[in-house]
Amino acid sequence: MQHLRFRKRRQHKSSRVNLDSCIQLVTENITRQRVAFHGIRFYLNRETISQIQQAKANGDRIHISRPLLADLRYYALFDWENNLQSGLTFSTYYQRGKTSQALIRSIMFPDGDAIQQVRSDSLQRPQLALTLISAHHWLVEQLLRELRPHSSGSWHRLAWVLSALIVAVVALPLLGWLASIHPLWLLLILLIPVAIWLLQVGIRGLLHGLWHQILFGRFSRRRTRKLALRMLGWMEL
Amino acid sequence: MTSQRNSKGKSSRAPKSFDNWINSWDKLLGETTALEVNTMVVEHITGEKFIAWETYRELYMISRKDLQNQGVHESLRDRYLELRTNIEREYVSLLRDPNSELYDSEQARNDTKPRLPDPTQTTIQTLLRNARFLRCLRKLGELKAALDHRNQAFKEKESETSDQVSHKAVKTDLIYAQTVMQLDSDIINRYSQEIFDHSHKELILQIHREGVQAAGVQWRGLLGFIVDMIERVGKRNTSNSTS
């Protein structure tokens, strides 16, 4: 079993709490091409729990590193093992002394089935059990909520800038040359906005087609799919 | 009971194309009628991943003779057999339910109990894709994993089996509470008998309530993402078909 640890990064925004270091994705390499996804583990201790409680009280959200987010998206969408039936598993480990023990586990199936398990001896400490269950569910909520991209519109802007540039480079010299033949040709200048608009529609379609190809094309693989999912936040419909 | 990891190609082969991808999600979301939250208290958290075919095969194999041969602890044998009875019951009720896609009018009239289909048959896939059967199978799989763990613990301390331990076997590894929220807003709560005698009854109920509340938000997050993705890729598809 291979454990992927995600390096701690600096906080991007003040309202985002970075807990990457206690989130672990558990995968298993079956063959070179096939990787089985076993779930996500949260390693909590007193310190991280108080961080979570504070974030929860302040209404802060979690900051998730882009590779972790892309992996999560990938497994949520393409973990085909057994036709989407495996669900997403989250386990919370609590550090007691030098060892960590799994105390909580929850599985969310996309068809709306959910199972949560609590280790029986953790019931002996009711306060801790409740704190852990609330931290566990908060983390899962945050991760699943972040799956959906907050479109930044960069895709849109890129298409406009590209089409404006192309028009500027191609149409303006052409117009200058035409105007030198007959000034009436200058009226074509009125068509420039239409040309830019048409071109950006085309560019957007092209970029979207390319993205689709990376995701589902004949040559799409795990790595390319993850790349496409990393681009999600950047692209616009 | 040994749980061999046998990745059976048929059930786990990845459908790669876009159409398969959309169709599987479409079917899955179409069959979704309720959010169901189950709370279990277990002796030990296991990391087993649910694989429908394997779980089914393991449950199918359970028989008194087999349990005896495997040397399963006596106090657990009835609970193993109960799992097998439950899966059978679910199968029979699916065959006799006119609303289910597996409805068999002959079976509905027949008094003799139909037998569970052999897991090596190819027709098993239809059963394993049935949403209701899957939900049942998942829970039984979790219960079986807990029993397997308990059996292993018994084996390890063979000499120290006391009444206290076997009594505990009844107390944990159960689904204590279940809440089903139908999409038409009906809510059904079910509790196991054992919760009423449990010394941490209130705590378990509170944990369950937390779970129910969280599951709603979590599920919305997951579905929101899936639907968003389907829209994104679907948009491209429709523009392709119209052009």
Contacts between the chains, C-beta under 8 A, distances in Angstrom:
chain1	res1	chain2	res2	distance
A	26	B	47	7.7
A	30	B	7	7.3
A	36	B	49	7.4
A	38	B	47	6.4
A	38	B	49	5.7
A	39	B	47	7.2
A	39	B	49	7.3
A	73	B	225	7.2
A	76	B	222	6.6
A	76	B	225	6.6
A	76	B	226	7.3
A	77	B	226	7.0
A	77	B	229	6.2
A	78	B	14	7.9
A	78	B	21	7.9
A	80	B	12	7.2
A	80	B	13	7.9
A	80	B	14	4.1
A	80	B	15	6.4
A	81	B	12	5.0
A	81	B	49	7.8
A	81	B	51	6.8
A	82	B	11	5.6
A	82	B	12	5.5
A	82	B	50	7.8
A	82	B	51	5.1
A	82	B	52	5.4
A	82	B	53	6.9
A	83	B	11	7.3
A	83	B	15	7.8
A	83	B	24	6.1
A	83	B	129	6.9
A	84	B	24	5.8
A	84	B	25	7.3
A	84	B	28	5.7
A	85	B	50	6.8
A	85	B	51	7.8
A	85	B	52	5.2
A	85	B	128	7.9
A	85	B	134	6.1
A	86	B	49	5.8
A	86	B	50	5.4
A	86	B	51	6.8
A	87	B	50	6.4
A	87	B	138	7.8
A	88	B	222	7.3
A	89	B	47	7.8
A	89	B	49	6.9
A	91	B	45	6.4
A	91	B	47	7.1
A	102	B	45	3.9
A	102	B	47	7.7
A	103	B	45	7.0
A	104	B	45	7.4
A	105	B	45	4.9
A	106	B	211	7.2
A	107	B	50	7.2
A	107	B	138	7.9
A	108	B	215	7.1
A	108	B	218	5.5
A	108	B	219	6.5
A	108	B	222	6.2
A	109	B	138	7.2
A	110	B	28	6.1
A	110	B	29	7.7
A	110	B	32	7.9
A	110	B	222	6.0
A	110	B	223	7.1
A	110	B	226	6.5
A	111	B	28	5.6
A	111	B	29	7.8
A	111	B	31	6.5
A	111	B	32	4.9
A	111	B	131	5.9
A	111	B	134	7.6
A	111	B	135	7.7
A	112	B	32	5.0
A	112	B	33	7.8
A	112	B	34	5.9
A	112	B	35	4.3
A	112	B	36	6.4
A	112	B	219	5.9
A	113	B	36	5.2
A	113	B	134	7.9
A	113	B	135	5.2
A	113	B	138	6.4
A	114	B	35	7.1
A	114	B	36	6.6
A	114	B	37	4.7
A	114	B	38	6.9
A	114	B	211	7.2
A	114	B	215	4.3
A	114	B	218	7.5
A	114	B	219	7.1
A	115	B	37	7.9
A	115	B	38	4.8
A	115	B	40	6.7
A	115	B	138	6.9
A	115	B	139	7.0
A	115	B	142	6.1
A	116	B	37	7.0
A	116	B	38	7.1
A	116	B	39	5.4
A	116	B	40	7.1
A	116	B	207	7.5
A	116	B	208	7.9
A	116	B	211	4.4
A	116	B	215	7.9
A	117	B	39	7.9
A	117	B	40	4.6
A	117	B	41	7.5
A	117	B	42	5.0
A	117	B	45	6.0
A	117	B	142	7.3
A	118	B	39	7.3
A	118	B	40	7.3
A	118	B	41	5.5
A	118	B	42	7.3
A	118	B	204	7.7
A	118	B	207	5.9
A	119	B	41	7.8
A	119	B	42	6.3
A	119	B	43	7.5
A	119	B	44	6.9
A	119	B	45	5.5
A	120	B	41	5.1
A	120	B	42	6.5
A	120	B	43	5.6
A	120	B	171	7.8
A	120	B	172	4.6
A	123	B	41	6.9
A	123	B	200	4.4
A	123	B	203	5.8
A	123	B	204	7.3
A	126	B	200	7.1
A	126	B	203	4.9
A	129	B	203	6.5
A	129	B	207	6.9
A	130	B	203	7.4
A	130	B	206	6.6
A	130	B	207	7.2
A	130	B	210	7.5
A	133	B	207	5.3
A	133	B	210	5.2
A	133	B	211	7.4
A	134	B	210	6.2
A	137	B	210	6.2
A	137	B	211	7.1
A	137	B	213	7.9
A	137	B	214	3.5
A	137	B	218	7.4
A	138	B	214	7.9
A	140	B	214	6.9
A	140	B	218	5.4
A	141	B	214	6.1
A	141	B	217	5.0
A	141	B	218	5.5
A	141	B	221	6.6
A	144	B	218	5.0
A	144	B	221	3.3
A	144	B	222	5.0
A	144	B	225	7.3
A	145	B	217	7.7
A	145	B	221	4.3
A	147	B	221	6.4
A	147	B	222	6.9
A	147	B	224	7.7
A	147	B	225	3.8
A	148	B	221	7.2
A	148	B	224	5.0
A	148	B	225	4.4
A	148	B	228	5.2
A	149	B	228	7.5
A	205	B	239	7.1
A	208	B	235	7.6
A	208	B	236	5.5
A	209	B	236	6.6
A	212	B	18	7.9
A	212	B	233	6.2
A	212	B	236	4.8
A	215	B	233	6.8
A	216	B	16	7.8
A	216	B	17	6.8
A	216	B	18	4.1
A	216	B	21	6.9
A	216	B	233	7.2
A	220	B	16	7.6
A	237	B	231	7.4
A	237	B	232	6.2
A	237	B	235	6.0
